[in-house]
Amino acid sequence: MVKYILKQKNQDILTYEYFPEGDFESKGGRIILDVNLKTISISVPAEKDFLCRTTTKELNDMRDAINQMRIENGEPELTEDELPIATEDESWYWYGDHAINSIWKAFLKGKELPEGTVMWY
């Protein structure tokens, strides 16, 4: 679970602070949403957040396994458009990216969230 709060707003930038497990006693992280550029990112990770990494090989092994399963089920393999071959490792912050996804979905719908909570299991 992660909680986030809109801390600062101007014409171009929304700045959110996020807190893994809703722990407001620990140092929160900072998420920046640039309204004009339509970008969102973590500028400072929260103290209790952690970086996850998946290698290019792991991503492509997963893609191959999905395609093998589809073939066994009589379905066509996924196209390059549906699931491209990975060319770079991927990394993300576990809690921060959950907050980013929630904030971004609302932004795309024209909503500005003053705060929010994301839970997953």
C-alpha positions as CSV (number, residue, x, y, z in Angstrom):
1,M,0.0,0.0,0.0
2,V,1.2,3.5,-0.8
3,K,-0.3,6.9,0.1
4,Y,0.4,10.1,-1.7
5,I,-0.4,13.8,-1.3
6,L,-0.3,16.8,-3.6
7,K,2.3,19.1,-2.0
8,Q,2.8,21.8,-4.5
9,K,1.1,23.0,-7.7
10,N,1.8,25.7,-10.2
11,Q,0.7,26.2,-13.8
12,D,3.1,23.6,-15.2
13,I,4.1,21.2,-12.4
14,L,2.3,19.1,-9.8
15,T,4.5,17.8,-7.0
16,Y,3.4,14.8,-5.0
17,E,4.9,13.2,-1.9
18,Y,4.4,9.5,-1.4
19,F,4.7,7.2,1.6
20,P,5.2,3.4,1.4
21,E,2.8,1.6,3.7
22,G,1.3,5.0,4.7
23,D,4.3,5.6,7.0
24,F,4.3,9.4,7.4
25,E,7.0,9.1,10.0
26,S,9.6,8.0,7.4
27,K,11.0,10.2,4.7
28,G,8.6,10.4,1.8
29,G,9.5,10.3,-1.9
30,R,8.7,13.0,-4.5
31,I,6.9,12.5,-7.8
32,I,6.9,15.3,-10.4
33,L,4.1,15.5,-13.0
34,D,4.9,18.0,-15.8
35,V,1.5,19.1,-17.2
36,N,2.9,20.6,-20.4
37,L,5.4,17.9,-21.3
38,K,3.0,15.2,-20.1
39,T,5.6,13.3,-18.2
40,I,5.7,11.9,-14.7
41,S,8.7,10.6,-12.7
42,I,10.2,10.0,-9.3
43,S,12.6,12.8,-8.5
44,V,13.4,11.4,-5.0
45,P,12.6,7.9,-3.9
46,A,11.0,7.4,-0.5
47,E,13.2,6.1,2.3
48,K,11.3,2.9,2.5
49,D,10.9,2.3,-1.3
50,F,13.2,-0.1,-3.2
51,L,14.3,-0.4,-6.7
52,C,13.3,-3.5,-8.7
53,R,15.2,-4.7,-11.8
54,T,14.5,-7.1,-14.6
55,T,17.1,-7.9,-17.2
56,T,16.6,-7.9,-20.9
57,K,17.1,-11.7,-20.9
58,E,14.4,-12.2,-18.3
59,L,12.0,-10.0,-20.2
60,N,12.6,-11.9,-23.5
61,D,12.5,-15.3,-21.7
62,M,9.0,-14.3,-20.4
63,R,8.0,-13.2,-23.9
64,D,9.2,-16.5,-25.4
65,A,7.3,-18.5,-22.6
66,I,4.1,-16.5,-23.4
67,N,4.4,-17.2,-27.1
68,Q,5.1,-20.9,-26.5
69,M,2.0,-21.2,-24.3
70,R,0.0,-19.4,-27.0
71,I,1.2,-21.9,-29.7
72,E,0.3,-24.8,-27.4
73,N,-3.2,-23.3,-27.1
74,G,-3.6,-22.9,-30.8
75,E,-3.3,-19.1,-30.7
76,P,-0.9,-17.0,-32.8
77,E,2.3,-15.6,-31.2
78,L,2.2,-12.1,-30.0
79,T,3.3,-9.6,-32.6
80,E,6.2,-7.1,-32.1
81,D,3.5,-4.4,-31.6
82,E,1.7,-6.4,-28.9
83,L,4.8,-7.3,-26.9
84,P,8.1,-6.0,-28.3
85,I,11.4,-7.7,-27.9
86,A,13.2,-6.1,-25.0
87,T,16.4,-4.3,-25.8
88,E,17.1,-2.8,-22.4
89,D,16.8,-3.8,-18.8
90,E,13.9,-2.3,-16.9
91,S,13.9,-0.8,-13.4
92,W,11.2,0.8,-11.3
93,Y,10.5,1.7,-7.7
94,W,8.0,-0.7,-6.1
95,Y,5.9,1.8,-4.2
96,G,6.6,4.9,-6.2
97,D,5.4,3.3,-9.5
98,H,2.1,2.3,-8.0
99,A,1.5,5.9,-7.0
100,I,2.7,7.1,-10.4
101,N,0.2,4.8,-12.1
102,S,-2.7,6.1,-10.0
103,I,-1.8,9.8,-10.5
104,W,-1.2,9.3,-14.2
105,K,-4.5,7.5,-14.9
106,A,-6.4,10.3,-13.2
107,F,-4.4,13.0,-15.1
108,L,-5.2,11.3,-18.5
109,K,-8.9,11.6,-17.5
110,G,-8.5,15.3,-16.7
111,K,-8.6,14.8,-13.0
112,E,-6.1,16.2,-10.4
113,L,-5.9,14.1,-7.3
114,P,-5.2,16.0,-4.1
115,E,-4.4,12.7,-2.4
116,G,-4.8,9.0,-2.8
117,T,-4.1,5.5,-1.6
118,V,-3.2,2.5,-3.8
119,M,-3.5,-1.0,-2.4
120,W,-2.6,-4.2,-4.1
121,Y,-2.3,-7.9,-3.1
